[in-house]
């Protein structure tokens, strides 16, 4: 869900940039045409009609694209229903496996929050609630033995939360999470039975680059560096 929402957001941002660039070019072209009209002093009704038709077609195309760049809420509703059913099946086992009551309570409360935001079809709150639920996954994974340290998922939570805060202009909140993400990474490395030193080194550098652009408050670079960091982190096995 998080990835799907972010993908649509990125596509929208790209569309806005393209429209802005096209508008600037068109304004420049219109200015040049007006200057030429003044010089020639000849009516150009046919050209104006053609230009009007092109604008109308462009507007229609943009409306179609905007319609396509929306959340598939029916799919989200199907997913959250399945997740609630899975949780109902797993909850008794989680208690048997030693999950603290407070963890179970917090997860269930956040699951209800995510369910409500999806049913309300609120994109922003769904994104925040989905990542809020994801933060509990590492704690459940810590109940079991894994080749990849559960802190890898913790890193993904912090990374996603930083990007969400950056998109909202909450740069101080985003920067405050960098230290937690670094601690999670150091813990993950210490728990690796067979570490891939070359991969770990790439993650070290990717995390430094990501932290730097967050402190620079550059959203586009944050997304680019964040995607690179995420790809590397997901390679940890």
N, C-alpha and C positions, 0 to 999 in steps of 0.2 A: 504493500500500500504506500509506504513512504517513497519508494523508488518511482512508483507510477505518478504520484502527485508531483514529485520534483521534476520528473521528465516533462510533464505537461507545463509546469511553470517555466522550465528552461525553453521550451518551444514557444511559449507565449512571449517571453523576453526577446527571443530571436526574431519573432515576427514584428515586434515593436521596433527593434533596431532596423529591420529591413524596410518597414514602412517609413520610418524617420529618414533613412537614407534616400528612399525613392521620392519622398516629398521634397527633400532638399534639392535633388536633381531636377524635379519637375518645376520647382519654383525658379531655379536657375534657367531652365528652358523657357518658361513663360516670360521671364524678364527679357531674355534674348529675343523672343518672338515679338514682344511689345515694342522693343527698340527697332526691330526690323519693320514693323507695321508703321511706326511713326516715320521711318525713313522713306518707305515706299508709298505711304498714303493710299493703300489699296485695301478694300474690304476683303476679308477672308472668312466668309460665313461657313463655307464648306469645311474648312479646317477647324473652325470652332465647333461645328456640329460633331465632327469626328472626335475631337478632343473630349466633348461632353459624353459621347458614347463610351469612350475608353474609360473615363472616370466612373461611369455607372457600372461598367463591367468589372472594373477593379474593386469597387465597393461591394458588389455582389460576391466576388471571389473571397474577399476578406471576411464577409459574413459567414460564408461556408467554412472557411478555415477556423474562425472563432468557435463555430458550433462543434467542430471536430475536436478542439482543444478543451474538452470538458471531461470531468471525472465520470467514469462508468459506474454510477452509483448502484445500479442493480448488481453489478459484479461485487462491489464492496459489501453490499448487504448480504450477498451469498457467502462471502468470505467470513464476515463477522459472525454469521449464524453458525458456520462450521467451526469457527474458533471457540465459540461459547460451548458447543457440544463437545469439542475436544477437551476443553478445560473441565467440564463436568465429569468426563471419564478419567482424567488424570488426577484431579484434586485428591481423592482418597489415597491414591498411590503416593502422591507427593507427601502427604502426612506420614505415611508409613516409612517413607524414605528419609524422613527427618527434616522436612521443610518447616521452619518456624511458623507459628500461627500468624504472626505479624506480616510475614512475607505473603502468605496465602491471602490474608485480608487485603493487603495493599494491591496485590495483583488483581484480585477480583473487583475491587473498587475501580481500578484503572480500566479494566476490561469493560465494566459497565459504562464508564465515561466515554470510551472509544465507541461503544455500541450506540450510545445516545447521539454522539456527534455525527456518526455515519447516517443514522436514521433522519437526523435533521439536515443532512446534506450540507454541512458546513465544512468547506475545504480547509480553511486555516486551522480550525480547532481539531479537525480530524488528523491533520499532519502532526500537530503538537501531541495529541492524545496517543497516536500510534507510536511515536517515539517514546512517549512516557511509559507505555506498556513494555516496549522493548528493553527498557533499562532493567527489568526484573529477570529477564531470561538468564543472564550470567549466574545469578544467585541459585536458580534451579539447576543449572548445569553443574554447579559446584557440588551438587549432591552425588555426582557420579564420576566415574573415571573417563577421561577423554585424552586423546592424543594432542589435540589443539587446546591450549589453556582457555577456560571460559572468559578470561579477561579480554580475549580477542573481540568477543561480542560487546564487552564493556567499552572498548575503544570505538567500535562502530556507533554505539549509542552516543558517546560524547561528540564524535565527529559530526553525526547527523544533527545533534542538538546545537552545536556551534553554527552550522550552516543555517539552521532554522532561525536562530537568533540574529545572524548576520543579515538574512533576508528581511527581517523585521526592523533592522536598524539598531538592534540592541547589542552594540559592539562591546560594551563593558561586560555584559553577561557572557558573551561569546568568549572573550579573552580570559574570563575567570575560570572557564572549563578546561583551558589548555593544560594547566598543571595536573588536573585529575586524569586527563587523557594520557599524559606522559607517565604518571604513576602506574596506570593500568598497563601500559606497554612494558615498563620495567618489570612489573610483577609477572606479566606473561612470559617475558624472556627467561626469567629465573625459573619458571615452571616447565620449560620445554625440555623434554627428554632427549630429543635428537634435533637440536636447532639447525636451521639452514642459515649459516652465518652470512652468506651473500645476500639472501633475502632480508634478513634482519638489518643488515647495513643499509639496504635500499629504504627500508621502512624508517630507520633512524633519520636519514636525509630527507625523506618525504615528509616526515613529521616536523622537522625543523623548518622546511620550506612552507608548510601549511601554517605553522605558528607565526611565522614572519608576516605572511600576507594578512592574517587575521589581525595582527597588531597594526598593520598599515591601513586596515579598514577598506580593503579593495574587494568588493563582492565578486566580481568576475574572476579574479585570481583565486579567491577563496574556493570558488566552485571547481575551478580547474585543478588546483593543488589538492583539494579535498577528494576529488575523483581519483587522482593518481594514488593518494594515500590509501583510499578504500580498496582499490584494485590490488595493491600490494598486501594489505592486511588480510584480504580474503584468500590469499594464496597460502597462508599459514595452515599447515596440516598437522 
